[in-house]
Amino acid sequence: MNILAIDTSNQVLGVSLLKDDQIIGEMTTNLSKNHSVRLMPAIEKLIKEVSLKPEDLGKIVVAKGPGSYTGVRIGVSTAKTMAWALNIPIVGVSSLEVLSYQGRFFDGVICPFFDARRGLVFTGLYQWKNNQLELVSEEKNLLMENVLHTLQEQKTDVLFLSPDIAVYKEMIKQTLGERAIIPEGPYHIPQAGHLGLAGLTKNSEPAHTLTPNYLRLAEAEANWLKAQKENENHG
């Protein structure tokens, strides 16, 4: 089966084509550029370069967040539209789970995270067990300080993976010391090929029911709800 994997959930724009579990083509950029303008041309170019047609696709896998509100929406909307138009299955995968694939051969706990500003991060804890990636602590939007204090109490080595690692690197080292494993730069960039692999074992769902996983409301929506609540209290 030919699988198209799409990830625009954060700064990285990644598109990959797999034939079953083999990557046959991949395109990745790690630039702060408009995903909405660049995504479809990237998909079209990649499909053409591997001598396929859109009709040859059998499944679409998309990173459904958490991450950038706009980025997640672009990727999920594009994937849903293509899946509906081609009448093929679609699978949504956590963006944090995709990032955890970079720690495939690490025995301990993996802490993938994305910066959510104001000291907050989107994170969860994963671990590879019997060749399967398992979620060992629920994905949440938390203060990084609280995440680190919890990990400090567990007394185990932790692999940290994040494209935003530079923001929290010193805090991580100060809290966990040598138990914090922080690899080189390329390991912090999620790969669309890993997204495709993750989607192989997950159940598909109808395109119209797939929803993004923002883990929190967009700031504008949160402010609007807050204002509505204040109005009700004063009413």
C-alpha positions, 0 to 999 in steps of 0.5 A: 500500500502507498501511504502519504504522511503529512506533518505541518503541526510545528515549524517543520514541514514534512511530507513522506511517501511509503510503500508499506513500511519502506520510505520511497520519498521524503521532503523536510524543511525546518523553516518559519515559512507559510505551510499553507502555501508550501504544503500542496506543492510539496505533496505534488512534487514528491508524488511526481518524483516517485512516479505515482499519481494521487489515485495510487495512494491507499492511505493518508497519515497526518500529524494531528497535534499538539503544536501550532494551532495554525500548523495543525489545522493546515495539515489536518484540513489538507489530509482530510480533503485529500482522503475524502476526494480520493475516498481512502482511509485517513489516520491521525497520529499524535505529533509527540508520538511521532517525535518519540520515534527519534528515540527508537533505541533508547531503553528508558523514558522519552519526554518529547515536548513542544514549547507552548509559551509562557513556560508551558509545554505540550508533552507526554512520556513515552517508552519503547517496550517489545518493539512498540511505542507506549504512552506511559504518561498522558499528553498534557499542556503543563509548566515545564518546571512541573514536568521536570520536578515530576521526572526528578522524583522518578530517579531514571534517565530521561531522553528529551526530544524537542525542536524547542530544546534550546528554550529549556536546555539549561532548566533541564540540565539544572533539574536532572543533571546527568540523568537528562539525555539530550542528543544532537540537533537532528534528533530533535526534528520529527520525521514524516517517515516515522509518522507514516510508520506510526500510522501503519498500526493504527485504525483509520477513521472517516475523514469527517470525524478526524479532529485535531488534538490542540491540547488547549484552546487557541488563544483567541478562543480562550480569550473569547470564552473568558470574556463571555464568562466575565460578562455572565458574572457581571450580568 
